[in-house]
Amino acid sequence: MLVAQRELRSGDTRIRSLALELGFSSESAFSTAFKRSVGESPLHYRSRVRTLQPAD
């Protein structure tokens, strides 16, 4: 999940592509595992951390 968190913070990778890259069989399976581990969905995580990052 650390790799997923890093990608969601910095990259524009689609959730489905990230899920498959990390070995999950579907976006749904990845989202469920991510939410169980991190406490929020991948989309909410990405949105929240990007609003906290300082602008360049």
All heavy atoms as atom14 arrays in JSON, in Angstrom:
{
  "sequence": "MLVAQRELRSGDTRIRSLALELGFSSESAFSTAFKRSVGESPLHYRSRVRTLQPAD",
  "atom14_mask": [
    [1, 1, 1, 1, 1, 1, 1, 1, 0, 0, 0, 0, 0, 0],
    [1, 1, 1, 1, 1, 1, 1, 1, 0, 0, 0, 0, 0, 0],
    [1, 1, 1, 1, 1, 1, 1, 0, 0, 0, 0, 0, 0, 0],
    [1, 1, 1, 1, 1, 0, 0, 0, 0, 0, 0, 0, 0, 0],
    [1, 1, 1, 1, 1, 1, 1, 1, 1, 0, 0, 0, 0, 0],
    [1, 1, 1, 1, 1, 1, 1, 1, 1, 1, 1, 0, 0, 0],
    [1, 1, 1, 1, 1, 1, 1, 1, 1, 0, 0, 0, 0, 0],
    [1, 1, 1, 1, 1, 1, 1, 1, 0, 0, 0, 0, 0, 0],
    [1, 1, 1, 1, 1, 1, 1, 1, 1, 1, 1, 0, 0, 0],
    [1, 1, 1, 1, 1, 1, 0, 0, 0, 0, 0, 0, 0, 0],
    [1, 1, 1, 1, 0, 0, 0, 0, 0, 0, 0, 0, 0, 0],
    [1, 1, 1, 1, 1, 1, 1, 1, 0, 0, 0, 0, 0, 0],
    [1, 1, 1, 1, 1, 1, 1, 0, 0, 0, 0, 0, 0, 0],
    [1, 1, 1, 1, 1, 1, 1, 1, 1, 1, 1, 0, 0, 0],
    [1, 1, 1, 1, 1, 1, 1, 1, 0, 0, 0, 0, 0, 0],
    [1, 1, 1, 1, 1, 1, 1, 1, 1, 1, 1, 0, 0, 0],
    [1, 1, 1, 1, 1, 1, 0, 0, 0, 0, 0, 0, 0, 0],
    [1, 1, 1, 1, 1, 1, 1, 1, 0, 0, 0, 0, 0, 0],
    [1, 1, 1, 1, 1, 0, 0, 0, 0, 0, 0, 0, 0, 0],
    [1, 1, 1, 1, 1, 1, 1, 1, 0, 0, 0, 0, 0, 0],
    [1, 1, 1, 1, 1, 1, 1, 1, 1, 0, 0, 0, 0, 0],
    [1, 1, 1, 1, 1, 1, 1, 1, 0, 0, 0, 0, 0, 0],
    [1, 1, 1, 1, 0, 0, 0, 0, 0, 0, 0, 0, 0, 0],
    [1, 1, 1, 1, 1, 1, 1, 1, 1, 1, 1, 0, 0, 0],
    [1, 1, 1, 1, 1, 1, 0, 0, 0, 0, 0, 0, 0, 0],
    [1, 1, 1, 1, 1, 1, 0, 0, 0, 0, 0, 0, 0, 0],
    [1, 1, 1, 1, 1, 1, 1, 1, 1, 0, 0, 0, 0, 0],
    [1, 1, 1, 1, 1, 1, 0, 0, 0, 0, 0, 0, 0, 0],
    [1, 1, 1, 1, 1, 0, 0, 0, 0, 0, 0, 0, 0, 0],
    [1, 1, 1, 1, 1, 1, 1, 1, 1, 1, 1, 0, 0, 0],
    [1, 1, 1, 1, 1, 1, 0, 0, 0, 0, 0, 0, 0, 0],
    [1, 1, 1, 1, 1, 1, 1, 0, 0, 0, 0, 0, 0, 0],
    [1, 1, 1, 1, 1, 0, 0, 0, 0, 0, 0, 0, 0, 0],
    [1, 1, 1, 1, 1, 1, 1, 1, 1, 1, 1, 0, 0, 0],
    [1, 1, 1, 1, 1, 1, 1, 1, 1, 0, 0, 0, 0, 0],
    [1, 1, 1, 1, 1, 1, 1, 1, 1, 1, 1, 0, 0, 0],
    [1, 1, 1, 1, 1, 1, 0, 0, 0, 0, 0, 0, 0, 0],
    [1, 1, 1, 1, 1, 1, 1, 0, 0, 0, 0, 0, 0, 0],
    [1, 1, 1, 1, 0, 0, 0, 0, 0, 0, 0, 0, 0, 0],
    [1, 1, 1, 1, 1, 1, 1, 1, 1, 0, 0, 0, 0, 0],
    [1, 1, 1, 1, 1, 1, 0, 0, 0, 0, 0, 0, 0, 0],
    [1, 1, 1, 1, 1, 1, 1, 0, 0, 0, 0, 0, 0, 0],
    [1, 1, 1, 1, 1, 1, 1, 1, 0, 0, 0, 0, 0, 0],
    [1, 1, 1, 1, 1, 1, 1, 1, 1, 1, 0, 0, 0, 0],
    [1, 1, 1, 1, 1, 1, 1, 1, 1, 1, 1, 1, 0, 0],
    [1, 1, 1, 1, 1, 1, 1, 1, 1, 1, 1, 0, 0, 0],
    [1, 1, 1, 1, 1, 1, 0, 0, 0, 0, 0, 0, 0, 0],
    [1, 1, 1, 1, 1, 1, 1, 1, 1, 1, 1, 0, 0, 0],
    [1, 1, 1, 1, 1, 1, 1, 0, 0, 0, 0, 0, 0, 0],
    [1, 1, 1, 1, 1, 1, 1, 1, 1, 1, 1, 0, 0, 0],
    [1, 1, 1, 1, 1, 1, 1, 0, 0, 0, 0, 0, 0, 0],
    [1, 1, 1, 1, 1, 1, 1, 1, 0, 0, 0, 0, 0, 0],
    [1, 1, 1, 1, 1, 1, 1, 1, 1, 0, 0, 0, 0, 0],
    [1, 1, 1, 1, 1, 1, 1, 0, 0, 0, 0, 0, 0, 0],
    [1, 1, 1, 1, 1, 0, 0, 0, 0, 0, 0, 0, 0, 0],
    [1, 1, 1, 1, 1, 1, 1, 1, 0, 0, 0, 0, 0, 0]
  ],
  "atom14_positions": [
    [[0.82, -1.2, 0.0], [0.0, 0.0, 0.0], [0.86, 1.27, 0.0], [0.4, 2.3, -0.42], [-0.94, 0.0, 1.2], [-2.09, -0.98, 1.06], [-3.04, -0.72, -0.44], [-3.51, -2.36, -0.8], [0.0, 0.0, 0.0], [0.0, 0.0, 0.0], [0.0, 0.0, 0.0], [0.0, 0.0, 0.0], [0.0, 0.0, 0.0], [0.0, 0.0, 0.0]],
    [[2.09, 1.14, 0.46], [2.97, 2.31, 0.42], [3.25, 2.75, -1.02], [3.28, 3.95, -1.31], [4.27, 2.03, 1.16], [4.14, 1.81, 2.66], [5.49, 1.42, 3.25], [3.59, 3.04, 3.34], [0.0, 0.0, 0.0], [0.0, 0.0, 0.0], [0.0, 0.0, 0.0], [0.0, 0.0, 0.0], [0.0, 0.0, 0.0], [0.0, 0.0, 0.0]],
    [[3.44, 1.8, -1.9], [3.66, 2.12, -3.32], [2.4, 2.78, -3.88], [2.48, 3.79, -4.58], [4.02, 0.86, -4.14], [4.03, 1.14, -5.62], [5.35, 0.3, -3.68], [0.0, 0.0, 0.0], [0.0, 0.0, 0.0], [0.0, 0.0, 0.0], [0.0, 0.0, 0.0], [0.0, 0.0, 0.0], [0.0, 0.0, 0.0], [0.0, 0.0, 0.0]],
    [[1.26, 2.25, -3.54], [0.0, 2.82, -4.01], [-0.17, 4.25, -3.5], [-0.55, 5.15, -4.26], [-1.17, 1.96, -3.55], [0.0, 0.0, 0.0], [0.0, 0.0, 0.0], [0.0, 0.0, 0.0], [0.0, 0.0, 0.0], [0.0, 0.0, 0.0], [0.0, 0.0, 0.0], [0.0, 0.0, 0.0], [0.0, 0.0, 0.0], [0.0, 0.0, 0.0]],
    [[0.13, 4.47, -2.24], [0.01, 5.81, -1.68], [0.95, 6.79, -2.38], [0.56, 7.91, -2.7], [0.3, 5.79, -0.18], [-0.8, 5.14, 0.61], [-0.45, 5.0, 2.07], [0.42, 4.21, 2.42], [-1.12, 5.76, 2.91], [0.0, 0.0, 0.0], [0.0, 0.0, 0.0], [0.0, 0.0, 0.0], [0.0, 0.0, 0.0], [0.0, 0.0, 0.0]],
    [[2.18, 6.36, -2.64], [3.14, 7.23, -3.33], [2.63, 7.58, -4.73], [2.67, 8.74, -5.14], [4.5, 6.56, -3.4], [5.57, 7.46, -4.03], [6.93, 6.82, -4.11], [6.89, 5.68, -5.03], [7.28, 4.45, -4.72], [7.75, 4.17, -3.52], [7.22, 3.48, -5.6], [0.0, 0.0, 0.0], [0.0, 0.0, 0.0], [0.0, 0.0, 0.0]],
    [[2.15, 6.59, -5.45], [1.63, 6.82, -6.8], [0.41, 7.75, -6.78], [0.28, 8.61, -7.65], [1.26, 5.5, -7.48], [2.45, 4.73, -7.95], [3.24, 5.47, -9.03], [2.63, 6.02, -9.97], [4.47, 5.48, -8.92], [0.0, 0.0, 0.0], [0.0, 0.0, 0.0], [0.0, 0.0, 0.0], [0.0, 0.0, 0.0], [0.0, 0.0, 0.0]],
    [[-0.45, 7.57, -5.83], [-1.64, 8.42, -5.74], [-1.3, 9.85, -5.37], [-1.97, 10.78, -5.79], [-2.64, 7.83, -4.73], [-3.29, 6.52, -5.16], [-4.04, 5.9, -3.98], [-4.22, 6.74, -6.34], [0.0, 0.0, 0.0], [0.0, 0.0, 0.0], [0.0, 0.0, 0.0], [0.0, 0.0, 0.0], [0.0, 0.0, 0.0], [0.0, 0.0, 0.0]],
    [[-0.24, 10.03, -4.6], [0.2, 11.39, -4.23], [0.84, 12.11, -5.4], [0.6, 13.3, -5.6], [1.23, 11.33, -3.1], [0.66, 11.23, -1.73], [1.7, 11.52, -0.66], [2.91, 10.72, -0.8], [3.1, 9.54, -0.24], [2.16, 9.0, 0.49], [4.23, 8.89, -0.41], [0.0, 0.0, 0.0], [0.0, 0.0, 0.0], [0.0, 0.0, 0.0]],
    [[1.66, 11.41, -6.15], [2.5, 12.11, -7.12], [2.12, 11.88, -8.57], [2.38, 12.73, -9.41], [3.96, 11.69, -6.93], [4.09, 10.3, -7.12], [0.0, 0.0, 0.0], [0.0, 0.0, 0.0], [0.0, 0.0, 0.0], [0.0, 0.0, 0.0], [0.0, 0.0, 0.0], [0.0, 0.0, 0.0], [0.0, 0.0, 0.0], [0.0, 0.0, 0.0]],
    [[1.55, 10.74, -8.88], [1.29, 10.42, -10.27], [-0.15, 10.66, -10.69], [-1.02, 10.92, -9.87], [0.0, 0.0, 0.0], [0.0, 0.0, 0.0], [0.0, 0.0, 0.0], [0.0, 0.0, 0.0], [0.0, 0.0, 0.0], [0.0, 0.0, 0.0], [0.0, 0.0, 0.0], [0.0, 0.0, 0.0], [0.0, 0.0, 0.0], [0.0, 0.0, 0.0]],
    [[-0.35, 10.61, -11.98], [-1.69, 10.74, -12.54], [-2.21, 9.4, -13.02], [-3.07, 9.31, -13.87], [-1.7, 11.75, -13.69], [-1.51, 13.17, -13.19], [-1.98, 13.48, -12.08], [-0.92, 13.97, -13.92], [0.0, 0.0, 0.0], [0.0, 0.0, 0.0], [0.0, 0.0, 0.0], [0.0, 0.0, 0.0], [0.0, 0.0, 0.0], [0.0, 0.0, 0.0]],
    [[-1.64, 8.33, -12.46], [-2.03, 6.97, -12.82], [-3.49, 6.73, -12.48], [-3.95, 7.1, -11.4], [-1.17, 5.95, -12.04], [0.2, 6.22, -12.27], [-1.49, 4.53, -12.46], [0.0, 0.0, 0.0], [0.0, 0.0, 0.0], [0.0, 0.0, 0.0], [0.0, 0.0, 0.0], [0.0, 0.0, 0.0], [0.0, 0.0, 0.0], [0.0, 0.0, 0.0]],
    [[-4.19, 6.1, -13.39], [-5.58, 5.74, -13.12], [-5.61, 4.62, -12.08], [-4.7, 3.8, -12.01], [-6.26, 5.27, -14.39], [-6.43, 6.36, -15.41], [-7.24, 5.84, -16.59], [-7.58, 6.9, -17.51], [-8.67, 7.67, -17.4], [-9.51, 7.48, -16.42], [-8.9, 8.61, -18.3], [0.0, 0.0, 0.0], [0.0, 0.0, 0.0], [0.0, 0.0, 0.0]],
    [[-6.66, 4.62, -11.28], [-6.8, 3.64, -10.2], [-6.77, 2.22, -10.77], [-6.09, 1.35, -10.24], [-8.1, 3.86, -9.41], [-8.16, 5.27, -8.84], [-8.25, 2.82, -8.3], [-7.15, 5.6, -7.8], [0.0, 0.0, 0.0], [0.0, 0.0, 0.0], [0.0, 0.0, 0.0], [0.0, 0.0, 0.0], [0.0, 0.0, 0.0], [0.0, 0.0, 0.0]],
    [[-7.48, 1.99, -11.86], [-7.52, 0.65, -12.46], [-6.12, 0.21, -12.89], [-5.71, -0.92, -12.61], [-8.47, 0.63, -13.65], [-8.49, -0.71, -14.37], [-9.63, -0.81, -15.38], [-9.53, -1.93, -16.27], [-9.63, -3.2, -15.93], [-9.8, -3.53, -14.66], [-9.54, -4.17, -16.81], [0.0, 0.0, 0.0], [0.0, 0.0, 0.0], [0.0, 0.0, 0.0]],
    [[-5.38, 1.08, -13.54], [-4.03, 0.74, -13.99], [-3.13, 0.44, -12.81], [-2.34, -0.51, -12.84], [-3.43, 1.89, -14.81], [-4.2, 2.14, -15.95], [0.0, 0.0, 0.0], [0.0, 0.0, 0.0], [0.0, 0.0, 0.0], [0.0, 0.0, 0.0], [0.0, 0.0, 0.0], [0.0, 0.0, 0.0], [0.0, 0.0, 0.0], [0.0, 0.0, 0.0]],
    [[-3.24, 1.24, -11.77], [-2.44, 1.03, -10.57], [-2.79, -0.31, -9.92], [-1.91, -1.06, -9.52], [-2.66, 2.18, -9.58], [-1.9, 2.12, -8.27], [-0.39, 2.08, -8.5], [-2.27, 3.33, -7.41], [0.0, 0.0, 0.0], [0.0, 0.0, 0.0], [0.0, 0.0, 0.0], [0.0, 0.0, 0.0], [0.0, 0.0, 0.0], [0.0, 0.0, 0.0]],
    [[-4.07, -0.6, -9.85], [-4.51, -1.86, -9.26], [-3.92, -3.06, -10.0], [-3.38, -3.98, -9.38], [-6.04, -1.94, -9.28], [0.0, 0.0, 0.0], [0.0, 0.0, 0.0], [0.0, 0.0, 0.0], [0.0, 0.0, 0.0], [0.0, 0.0, 0.0], [0.0, 0.0, 0.0], [0.0, 0.0, 0.0], [0.0, 0.0, 0.0], [0.0, 0.0, 0.0]],
    [[-3.99, -3.04, -11.31], [-3.46, -4.15, -12.1], [-1.95, -4.23, -11.99], [-1.39, -5.33, -11.89], [-3.9, -4.01, -13.56], [-5.41, -4.1, -13.8], [-5.72, -3.84, -15.27], [-5.97, -5.42, -13.34], [0.0, 0.0, 0.0], [0.0, 0.0, 0.0], [0.0, 0.0, 0.0], [0.0, 0.0, 0.0], [0.0, 0.0, 0.0], [0.0, 0.0, 0.0]],
    [[-1.29, -3.08, -11.98], [0.17, -3.03, -11.83], [0.62, -3.64, -10.51], [1.67, -4.29, -10.43], [0.64, -1.58, -11.93], [2.11, -1.37, -11.8], [2.47, 0.11, -11.86], [1.89, 0.85, -12.67], [3.34, 0.52, -11.07], [0.0, 0.0, 0.0], [0.0, 0.0, 0.0], [0.0, 0.0, 0.0], [0.0, 0.0, 0.0], [0.0, 0.0, 0.0]],
    [[-0.19, -3.46, -9.47], [0.16, -3.96, -8.14], [-0.31, -5.4, -7.91], [-0.12, -5.94, -6.83], [-0.42, -3.05, -7.07], [0.16, -1.64, -7.03], [-0.58, -0.77, -6.03], [1.65, -1.68, -6.7], [0.0, 0.0, 0.0], [0.0, 0.0, 0.0], [0.0, 0.0, 0.0], [0.0, 0.0, 0.0], [0.0, 0.0, 0.0], [0.0, 0.0, 0.0]],
    [[-0.91, -6.0, -8.94], [-1.27, -7.41, -8.85], [-2.68, -7.71, -8.41], [-3.01, -8.87, -8.14], [0.0, 0.0, 0.0], [0.0, 0.0, 0.0], [0.0, 0.0, 0.0], [0.0, 0.0, 0.0], [0.0, 0.0, 0.0], [0.0, 0.0, 0.0], [0.0, 0.0, 0.0], [0.0, 0.0, 0.0], [0.0, 0.0, 0.0], [0.0, 0.0, 0.0]],
    [[-3.53, -6.71, -8.32], [-4.92, -6.95, -7.94], [-5.71, -7.36, -9.18], [-5.41, -6.93, -10.29], [-5.54, -5.69, -7.31], [-5.03, -5.42, -5.92], [-3.89, -4.66, -5.73], [-5.67, -5.96, -4.82], [-3.39, -4.43, -4.46], [-5.18, -5.73, -3.54], [-4.04, -4.96, -3.36], [0.0, 0.0, 0.0], [0.0, 0.0, 0.0], [0.0, 0.0, 0.0]],
    [[-6.72, -8.16, -8.99], [-7.5, -8.67, -10.12], [-8.49, -7.65, -10.66], [-8.96, -7.78, -11.79], [-8.26, -9.93, -9.71], [-9.12, -9.65, -8.62], [0.0, 0.0, 0.0], [0.0, 0.0, 0.0], [0.0, 0.0, 0.0], [0.0, 0.0, 0.0], [0.0, 0.0, 0.0], [0.0, 0.0, 0.0], [0.0, 0.0, 0.0], [0.0, 0.0, 0.0]],
    [[-8.79, -6.63, -9.86], [-9.73, -5.6, -10.3], [-9.53, -4.32, -9.5], [-8.89, -4.31, -8.45], [-11.17, -6.09, -10.11], [-11.47, -6.19, -8.73], [0.0, 0.0, 0.0], [0.0, 0.0, 0.0], [0.0, 0.0, 0.0], [0.0, 0.0, 0.0], [0.0, 0.0, 0.0], [0.0, 0.0, 0.0], [0.0, 0.0, 0.0], [0.0, 0.0, 0.0]],
    [[-10.11, -3.25, -10.02], [-10.08, -1.98, -9.31], [-10.84, -2.09, -7.99], [-10.42, -1.54, -6.97], [-10.72, -0.9, -10.2], [-10.73, 0.47, -9.59], [-11.33, 1.52, -10.5], [-11.43, 1.3, -11.71], [-11.67, 2.6, -9.98], [0.0, 0.0, 0.0], [0.0, 0.0, 0.0], [0.0, 0.0, 0.0], [0.0, 0.0, 0.0], [0.0, 0.0, 0.0]],
    [[-11.92, -2.84, -8.01], [-12.72, -3.03, -6.8], [-11.94, -3.74, -5.7], [-11.98, -3.33, -4.53], [-13.98, -3.82, -7.15], [-14.74, -4.06, -6.0], [0.0, 0.0, 0.0], [0.0, 0.0, 0.0], [0.0, 0.0, 0.0], [0.0, 0.0, 0.0], [0.0, 0.0, 0.0], [0.0, 0.0, 0.0], [0.0, 0.0, 0.0], [0.0, 0.0, 0.0]],
    [[-11.22, -4.78, -6.07], [-10.42, -5.51, -5.08], [-9.34, -4.61, -4.49], [-9.1, -4.62, -3.28], [-9.79, -6.74, -5.72], [0.0, 0.0, 0.0], [0.0, 0.0, 0.0], [0.0, 0.0, 0.0], [0.0, 0.0, 0.0], [0.0, 0.0, 0.0], [0.0, 0.0, 0.0], [0.0, 0.0, 0.0], [0.0, 0.0, 0.0], [0.0, 0.0, 0.0]],
    [[-8.7, -3.82, -5.34], [-7.68, -2.88, -4.87], [-8.29, -1.84, -3.94], [-7.75, -1.56, -2.87], [-7.0, -2.2, -6.06], [-6.16, -1.03, -5.67], [-4.98, -1.2, -4.97], [-6.56, 0.26, -5.97], [-4.2, -0.11, -4.59], [-5.79, 1.35, -5.6], [-4.62, 1.16, -4.9], [0.0, 0.0, 0.0], [0.0, 0.0, 0.0], [0.0, 0.0, 0.0]],
    [[-9.4, -1.26, -4.36], [-10.04, -0.21, -3.55], [-10.44, -0.73, -2.18], [-10.27, -0.04, -1.17], [-11.27, 0.34, -4.27], [-10.88, 1.04, -5.43], [0.0, 0.0, 0.0], [0.0, 0.0, 0.0], [0.0, 0.0, 0.0], [0.0, 0.0, 0.0], [0.0, 0.0, 0.0], [0.0, 0.0, 0.0], [0.0, 0.0, 0.0], [0.0, 0.0, 0.0]],
    [[-10.96, -1.95, -2.13], [-11.35, -2.55, -0.85], [-10.13, -2.75, 0.05], [-10.15, -2.4, 1.23], [-12.05, -3.9, -1.09], [-13.23, -3.66, -1.88], [-12.42, -4.58, 0.22], [0.0, 0.0, 0.0], [0.0, 0.0, 0.0], [0.0, 0.0, 0.0], [0.0, 0.0, 0.0], [0.0, 0.0, 0.0], [0.0, 0.0, 0.0], [0.0, 0.0, 0.0]],
    [[-9.05, -3.28, -0.51], [-7.83, -3.51, 0.27], [-7.22, -2.18, 0.7], [-6.75, -2.05, 1.84], [-6.83, -4.31, -0.55], [0.0, 0.0, 0.0], [0.0, 0.0, 0.0], [0.0, 0.0, 0.0], [0.0, 0.0, 0.0], [0.0, 0.0, 0.0], [0.0, 0.0, 0.0], [0.0, 0.0, 0.0], [0.0, 0.0, 0.0], [0.0, 0.0, 0.0]],
    [[-7.22, -1.2, -0.18], [-6.66, 0.11, 0.14], [-7.45, 0.75, 1.29], [-6.86, 1.24, 2.25], [-6.69, 1.03, -1.09], [-5.97, 2.33, -0.91], [-4.63, 2.44, -1.24], [-6.61, 3.45, -0.4], [-3.95, 3.63, -1.06], [-5.95, 4.64, -0.22], [-4.6, 4.73, -0.56], [0.0, 0.0, 0.0], [0.0, 0.0, 0.0], [0.0, 0.0, 0.0]],
    [[-8.76, 0.71, 1.18], [-9.6, 1.31, 2.23], [-9.4, 0.6, 3.56], [-9.35, 1.24, 4.61], [-11.07, 1.28, 1.82], [-11.96, 2.03, 2.77], [-13.36, 2.18, 2.23], [-14.18, 3.05, 3.15], [-15.51, 3.3, 2.62], [0.0, 0.0, 0.0], [0.0, 0.0, 0.0], [0.0, 0.0, 0.0], [0.0, 0.0, 0.0], [0.0, 0.0, 0.0]],
    [[-9.26, -0.71, 3.54], [-9.03, -1.48, 4.77], [-7.7, -1.09, 5.39], [-7.57, -0.97, 6.61], [-9.04, -2.97, 4.45], [-9.03, -3.84, 5.68], [-9.09, -5.33, 5.37], [-10.13, -5.65, 4.41], [-9.93, -6.35, 3.28], [-8.74, -6.81, 2.98], [-10.93, -6.59, 2.47], [0.0, 0.0, 0.0], [0.0, 0.0, 0.0], [0.0, 0.0, 0.0]],
    [[-6.69, -0.86, 4.57], [-5.35, -0.55, 5.06], [-5.19, 0.91, 5.47], [-4.62, 1.22, 6.51], [-4.34, -0.9, 3.98], [-3.05, -0.53, 4.36], [0.0, 0.0, 0.0], [0.0, 0.0, 0.0], [0.0, 0.0, 0.0], [0.0, 0.0, 0.0], [0.0, 0.0, 0.0], [0.0, 0.0, 0.0], [0.0, 0.0, 0.0], [0.0, 0.0, 0.0]],
    [[-5.7, 1.81, 4.64], [-5.45, 3.25, 4.82], [-6.59, 3.96, 5.55], [-6.38, 4.97, 6.21], [-5.17, 3.91, 3.45], [-4.93, 5.4, 3.56], [-3.97, 3.24, 2.78], [0.0, 0.0, 0.0], [0.0, 0.0, 0.0], [0.0, 0.0, 0.0], [0.0, 0.0, 0.0], [0.0, 0.0, 0.0], [0.0, 0.0, 0.0], [0.0, 0.0, 0.0]],
    [[-7.8, 3.43, 5.41], [-8.93, 4.03, 6.1], [-9.81, 4.9, 5.23], [-10.8, 5.46, 5.7], [0.0, 0.0, 0.0], [0.0, 0.0, 0.0], [0.0, 0.0, 0.0], [0.0, 0.0, 0.0], [0.0, 0.0, 0.0], [0.0, 0.0, 0.0], [0.0, 0.0, 0.0], [0.0, 0.0, 0.0], [0.0, 0.0, 0.0], [0.0, 0.0, 0.0]],
    [[-9.46, 5.03, 3.96], [-10.28, 5.79, 3.01], [-10.03, 5.26, 1.61], [-9.03, 4.59, 1.36], [-9.98, 7.28, 3.08], [-8.56, 7.67, 2.77], [-8.27, 9.13, 3.06], [-9.18, 9.97, 2.94], [-7.13, 9.44, 3.4], [0.0, 0.0, 0.0], [0.0, 0.0, 0.0], [0.0, 0.0, 0.0], [0.0, 0.0, 0.0], [0.0, 0.0, 0.0]],
    [[-10.94, 5.56, 0.7], [-10.82, 5.06, -0.66], [-9.63, 5.71, -1.37], [-9.18, 6.8, -0.98], [-12.1, 5.34, -1.44], [-12.18, 6.72, -1.76], [0.0, 0.0, 0.0], [0.0, 0.0, 0.0], [0.0, 0.0, 0.0], [0.0, 0.0, 0.0], [0.0, 0.0, 0.0], [0.0, 0.0, 0.0], [0.0, 0.0, 0.0], [0.0, 0.0, 0.0]],
    [[-9.12, 5.06, -2.4], [-8.01, 5.66, -3.15], [-8.34, 7.04, -3.71], [-7.5, 7.94, -3.67], [-7.76, 4.65, -4.28], [-8.29, 3.37, -3.8], [-9.44, 3.72, -2.91], [0.0, 0.0, 0.0], [0.0, 0.0, 0.0], [0.0, 0.0, 0.0], [0.0, 0.0, 0.0], [0.0, 0.0, 0.0], [0.0, 0.0, 0.0], [0.0, 0.0, 0.0]],
    [[-9.55, 7.23, -4.21], [-9.92, 8.54, -4.76], [-9.95, 9.62, -3.68], [-9.47, 10.73, -3.89], [-11.28, 8.46, -5.46], [-11.29, 7.71, -6.78], [-12.72, 7.59, -7.3], [-10.41, 8.41, -7.8], [0.0, 0.0, 0.0], [0.0, 0.0, 0.0], [0.0, 0.0, 0.0], [0.0, 0.0, 0.0], [0.0, 0.0, 0.0], [0.0, 0.0, 0.0]],
    [[-10.51, 9.29, -2.52], [-10.53, 10.26, -1.43], [-9.12, 10.56, -0.93], [-8.78, 11.7, -0.63], [-11.41, 9.77, -0.27], [-12.86, 9.87, -0.54], [-13.75, 8.89, -0.19], [-13.6, 10.83, -1.14], [-14.96, 9.25, -0.55], [-14.89, 10.42, -1.16], [0.0, 0.0, 0.0], [0.0, 0.0, 0.0], [0.0, 0.0, 0.0], [0.0, 0.0, 0.0]],
    [[-8.31, 9.52, -0.85], [-6.92, 9.7, -0.42], [-6.2, 10.65, -1.38], [-5.56, 11.61, -0.95], [-6.2, 8.36, -0.36], [-4.74, 8.48, 0.0], [-4.35, 8.59, 1.32], [-3.75, 8.53, -0.99], [-3.01, 8.73, 1.67], [-2.42, 8.66, -0.66], [-2.06, 8.77, 0.67], [-0.73, 8.92, 1.0], [0.0, 0.0, 0.0], [0.0, 0.0, 0.0]],
    [[-6.3, 10.38, -2.69], [-5.62, 11.23, -3.68], [-6.09, 12.68, -3.57], [-5.28, 13.6, -3.55], [-5.88, 10.71, -5.08], [-5.16, 11.55, -6.12], [-5.49, 11.22, -7.54], [-5.57, 9.82, -7.8], [-5.35, 9.26, -8.97], [-5.01, 9.99, -10.0], [-5.48, 7.98, -9.14], [0.0, 0.0, 0.0], [0.0, 0.0, 0.0], [0.0, 0.0, 0.0]],
    [[-7.38, 12.86, -3.48], [-7.93, 14.21, -3.4], [-7.44, 14.93, -2.14], [-7.01, 16.09, -2.2], [-9.45, 14.12, -3.39], [-10.02, 15.38, -3.24], [0.0, 0.0, 0.0], [0.0, 0.0, 0.0], [0.0, 0.0, 0.0], [0.0, 0.0, 0.0], [0.0, 0.0, 0.0], [0.0, 0.0, 0.0], [0.0, 0.0, 0.0], [0.0, 0.0, 0.0]],
    [[-7.47, 14.24, -1.01], [-7.07, 14.86, 0.26], [-5.59, 15.23, 0.27], [-5.23, 16.35, 0.63], [-7.39, 13.91, 1.42], [-7.05, 14.49, 2.79], [-7.43, 13.53, 3.9], [-6.75, 12.25, 3.82], [-5.47, 12.04, 4.19], [-4.74, 13.02, 4.63], [-4.94, 10.82, 4.09], [0.0, 0.0, 0.0], [0.0, 0.0, 0.0], [0.0, 0.0, 0.0]],
    [[-4.72, 14.31, -0.12], [-3.3, 14.6, -0.03], [-2.85, 15.64, -1.06], [-1.93, 16.4, -0.79], [-2.41, 13.34, -0.13], [-2.69, 12.4, 1.01], [-2.53, 12.65, -1.45], [0.0, 0.0, 0.0], [0.0, 0.0, 0.0], [0.0, 0.0, 0.0], [0.0, 0.0, 0.0], [0.0, 0.0, 0.0], [0.0, 0.0, 0.0], [0.0, 0.0, 0.0]],
    [[-3.51, 15.7, -2.18], [-3.14, 16.71, -3.18], [-3.56, 18.11, -2.75], [-2.9, 19.07, -3.08], [-3.71, 16.35, -4.54], [-2.96, 15.2, -5.15], [-3.38, 14.96, -6.55], [-2.57, 13.91, -7.15], [-2.72, 13.51, -8.38], [-3.64, 14.05, -9.15], [-1.95, 12.56, -8.87], [0.0, 0.0, 0.0], [0.0, 0.0, 0.0], [0.0, 0.0, 0.0]],
    [[-4.64, 18.22, -2.0], [-5.05, 19.55, -1.52], [-4.13, 20.03, -0.4], [-4.02, 21.22, -0.17], [-6.5, 19.57, -1.03], [-6.65, 18.62, 0.02], [-7.47, 19.26, -2.16], [0.0, 0.0, 0.0], [0.0, 0.0, 0.0], [0.0, 0.0, 0.0], [0.0, 0.0, 0.0], [0.0, 0.0, 0.0], [0.0, 0.0, 0.0], [0.0, 0.0, 0.0]],
    [[-3.44, 19.08, 0.26], [-2.52, 19.44, 1.34], [-1.13, 19.8, 0.84], [-0.36, 20.42, 1.56], [-2.39, 18.28, 2.34], [-3.66, 17.92, 3.09], [-3.41, 16.68, 3.96], [-4.15, 19.06, 3.93], [0.0, 0.0, 0.0], [0.0, 0.0, 0.0], [0.0, 0.0, 0.0], [0.0, 0.0, 0.0], [0.0, 0.0, 0.0], [0.0, 0.0, 0.0]],
    [[-0.8, 19.4, -0.4], [0.54, 19.65, -0.94], [0.68, 21.12, -1.33], [-0.23, 21.69, -1.92], [0.81, 18.78, -2.16], [0.95, 17.32, -1.84], [1.17, 16.47, -3.09], [0.96, 16.91, -4.19], [1.61, 15.25, -2.86], [0.0, 0.0, 0.0], [0.0, 0.0, 0.0], [0.0, 0.0, 0.0], [0.0, 0.0, 0.0], [0.0, 0.0, 0.0]],
    [[1.81, 21.73, -0.99], [2.04, 23.12, -1.38], [2.19, 23.26, -2.89], [2.71, 22.37, -3.56], [3.34, 23.49, -0.67], [4.0, 22.2, -0.38], [2.92, 21.16, -0.26], [0.0, 0.0, 0.0], [0.0, 0.0, 0.0], [0.0, 0.0, 0.0], [0.0, 0.0, 0.0], [0.0, 0.0, 0.0], [0.0, 0.0, 0.0], [0.0, 0.0, 0.0]],
    [[1.7, 24.36, -3.41], [1.83, 24.63, -4.86], [3.28, 24.99, -5.18], [3.99, 25.57, -4.36], [0.91, 25.75, -5.26], [0.0, 0.0, 0.0], [0.0, 0.0, 0.0], [0.0, 0.0, 0.0], [0.0, 0.0, 0.0], [0.0, 0.0, 0.0], [0.0, 0.0, 0.0], [0.0, 0.0, 0.0], [0.0, 0.0, 0.0], [0.0, 0.0, 0.0]],
    [[3.72, 24.62, -6.37], [5.09, 24.93, -6.78], [5.25, 26.37, -7.19], [4.44, 27.03, -7.65], [5.51, 24.05, -7.96], [5.67, 22.59, -7.52], [5.93, 22.37, -6.34], [5.53, 21.71, -8.38], [0.0, 0.0, 0.0], [0.0, 0.0, 0.0], [0.0, 0.0, 0.0], [0.0, 0.0, 0.0], [0.0, 0.0, 0.0], [0.0, 0.0, 0.0]]
  ]
}
